[in-house]
Amino acid sequence: MDFLRPTGWEEALALKAEHPTAVPIAGGTDVMVEINFDHRRPQQLLDLTRIDELRTWETGEESVRLGAAVPYARIIGQLRTELPGLALAARTVGSPQIRNRGTVGGNLGAASPAGDAHPALLAAGAVVEAGSVRGTRMIPVDSFYTGVKRNALAPDELIRAVHIQRADGPQQFSKVGTRNAMVIAVCAFGLALHPRTRTVRTGIGSAAPTPVRAVAAEEFLAAALEEGRCWDTGRPVPPSAARQFAELASGACSPIDDVRGSAAYRRRAVGVMARRTLDWAWHEYRTDGDGVQQCA
């Protein structure tokens, strides 16, 4: 196995073009597990740890450009205001050691349906910045996942950054696992309220061949909030609307039975998480930081 160690982004792209089967590695929290268990034996590893720009981010007025190798721990500690949904998801990743090494870019590259970052990225409407010697390509996260552990990257492309809109409203994340920590998700759910556009976005993990959105649930809830003047008045979401939202979210799943949970359990759990995250997010929308009611 050859170990390629570029010192800059352009060199990394040149090496990837020369060795399209080379596997990128930054945190290594997914790749090294597969290698250690002999599930994968690539001819080349492309070490990206010496490319400093991948470990930085830029915060603009409307969005954050998150370098592909920014570890989860830094998202939790320094970006929880701008990217609250992703920060909540990051807190559920592995152990402190894994959160110090693991990255959103690695999660995207692995494209596992159980990846913890995916529901939050879908709910936030992220865009993946991919680069190659041919140029830069911007891929909406909705189009990034193409199958079980497959993504839309061309063989010569590398993930450079992820562009994520700064939160303009409450965001929530919930995960079901076989224990409380250091566990692969049985299923997960992300929710983002976007008051500026009066829209809702969701993300579902580990309940379909790829991470997915519950688009019908989103459209129904946005219409129900508008019809009930909930955005303007802050009045509670009608219980019937919350129930229908949960049912539609559950219906967006196409899960399987496996050792971590049955398909029926996953569908049920996604509906429960959809309703709970809506309760949490709407409570946050209606109150300020001190818990004082903002809306009539």
N, C-alpha and C positions, 0 to 999 in steps of 0.2 A: 504494500500500500504506500503510495507516494503522498507526501505531506507538502502542500503548496502554501507558501506564506507571503502573500503580497503585503506591501507596506502602504499602498494607496489604492483608491477606488479604481482609477484607470487601469492599474496593473491587475487588479482583481478581475475586471471585465475582460482584459486580454487573456488571462489564464482560463477564465470560464469559457471563452470562445474557442480556445485551443483544446480545452478538456471539457466538453459539454456534459460528460457524466460525472464530473467532480462534484462531491457533496459539500455544500457550504457548512461551516461550523463556526459558531460564535460562543454561545453559552454551552452547547454540547449536551444539554440535558435530555434531549430526545435521541440524537444521533449516537452518543456513546452507549446508551442503554441498548440500542439495536445492535451495535457492534459487539458489545460485551456478551450479549446472548446469541451471537452469531446469526442474527436475523438479517443482517446486512453486511456485505463485505465489498465496499466500493474500491475501485482502483486508485482513486485519488480523493483526499480530503482537502478542501479549500479553506484554510484558516483565515478568518476575517478579523481576528482580535486585535491586529495592529493598525486597523483603519479607524482612526480616532473619530472621524465625522459620523460614523455609524452609532456612536455612543452618546450623541448629543441630540438636543431638540431645539426647535425654534417656536416660540409662542407669539402668534400674531393676534390681531384684534378679533378675528373670527375663527381661526383654526390653529392647531398645533401640528407642526411637522416633526414627527417622532422618528428618530433614527432607528434603523432596524435592530440594532444591538443594544438599545437602552434596556437595562434589566428591570424586571418587575419591581424590585425594591425601590428604585428611584421613581417609578410611576406612583407608587403608594406614598412615598415621602414628599414628593415635590410637584406632582401633577394632579392631586386628588380634587382640587378646586376646578381646574379646567376640564379634566376628564374623569368625573366621579364614577361613571359606570365601569370604565376600564380599571380604575383603581380598586373598586370593590371586587372585580373579578380577579385582579392580580393578588389580592389578599388570600384567595383560596388556592393559589398555586403551590403545591408541594410543601416543602419545609423552608425555613429561612435561607438555608444554603442554596436551594433551588431558586428561590426568588432573587437571590443575589447574582445568579448566573443566567437564568432563563430569560428569554426575550420574546417580544411580540413578533418580531421578524421570524424567529425560529418556529413559533406557534403557527404562523401563516405558512411557512415553508413546509412544515410537516402536514398541514391541512387535515389533521385528525378531526373527525366529527365531535370528539370529546374535548377538544382544546378549549381551555377556559377563557381565552381572550375573544374567541369568535362571536359569542352572543353579544358582548358589549360593542364590538366593532360593527356588527350588523345594525344594532340599535342606534349607534351614533352616525351611521352612514359614512364610514371611513372609505378612503381611496388609497390603494396600494401603489407606490411609486416603484416601478421596476426599471432596471437599467441594463444595457448591453452595449457592445461596441457599435451597434446600429443606432443607438439613441435611447431616449427615455420614453416609457409608456406609463400612463395612468390608468389603473384598473379599478373600477368600483368594486368594493368588497362583495357586493351581491353577485358579481360575475366571476369572482376569484376562485370559488370552490367548484371544481368540475366533477368530482367523484370521491369515493372513499380514499382518503389520503392522496388526492390528486388536486393540483391547482392549475391556474391558467398561465403560469410562467413558461416561456419558451426555454429550450435546453440551454441557451447561452445567456439567459437572464438571471439577475440577482435582485433581491429586494433591497432597495436603498433606504426607504422610509415609508411611513404610513401617515397620511394626512387625515386628521380627525377634527371635526367641527367642535369648537369649545361649547360646553353645555350651556344651553339657553333655558334650561328647565331641569327638573329632577330626573335623575337616572338611578336605576336599581338593578341588582343582579342577585340571582338565587341559584343555588346548586344543591343537588341531592347526591349523596355519596354513601358508600357502605360504612363509612365512619366519619368522624368530624374533621379530620385533617389528613394531609398526605394521601389523597385518594383521587382516582380517576372518576370523573362525573358519571353517574348513572344517567342523569340528564341535567340540563341547566337552562336558565331563562334570563334574558336581559331585556330591559324596558327603558325607553327614553321618551319623555314628554318634550315636545318642541313648541312652546307657547307662541313664539314669534310667527310660525307658520300654521299654528293650530293643528299640528299633525302628531302622530304617534308612530314610533318605530319599535320593533322587537327583534330579538335574536334567540334562536333555540339551538342548544347543543346536545349532542349525543342522543338524538331522537329521530334521526333520519340519516341517510348515507352521507350527507354533507350538513354543515351548519345551515340553517334556513331561517327565513322570516315568516311570521304568521301574518301575511299581507291582508287577508280577509278580516282578521281580528283587528288589525291596525285601522283599517278603513271604517269598520263598524264603530269602534270606540271613538275615533275622531268625529264621526257624524253624530254620535250620541252626545258627546260633550258639547258640540256646537248647537245641536237642537235643544238641549237642556240649558243653554247659556251658562254652562259650568265654567268655561274659561273666564267669562266676565265676572261672574258672581262668586266663584269658588264654592258653590254649593256641592254637597257630596255627590259622587257618582251614583246614579240610581242602582239599587241592588240587582235589578233585572238586567241592566246593561253590563254590570260587572260579571254576572253569571254567563251572559252570552259571549262576552269577551273571552272568558276562560274556556268555554266550550269551543270557540273558533280557534283559539290557540292550540288546544288539544288536537283539533282536527287537522292542523297543519303538519302534524308529525307523521312519519312513516317508519316507526322504530322496529327493532328486531328483538327476539329473545336471546339473551346471552347469560354468561355466568354472573353478571352484575345486576341484572334485572330483566323482567319480562316486558314484552311490548305493551301489554295492557297496563302494567304499573307505570311505565314511562309516560303513556298518554295521560293517565290520571295525574301523575305528578306534575307534568307540564301545565295542566289546567289549574292545579292548586297554586303553583308558583306564579302563574300569570295573574291570578286574582290577588295573591299576597303582594306581589311587587306593585300592582296597581294601587292597592291600599296604601302602601308605604309612600309611593311617589306622589299620589294625590294629597296625602296628608302634608307632605313637604311643600307641595305647591300652594296649599292653603295657608301655611304658616311661615313666619320668618324664623331666623336663627334662634330666637328666644322662645319659640313655640306660641307666639301671640298671633291670634287670628288676623289675617290680612284682608280677607274678603268677606263680604256680607253673606 
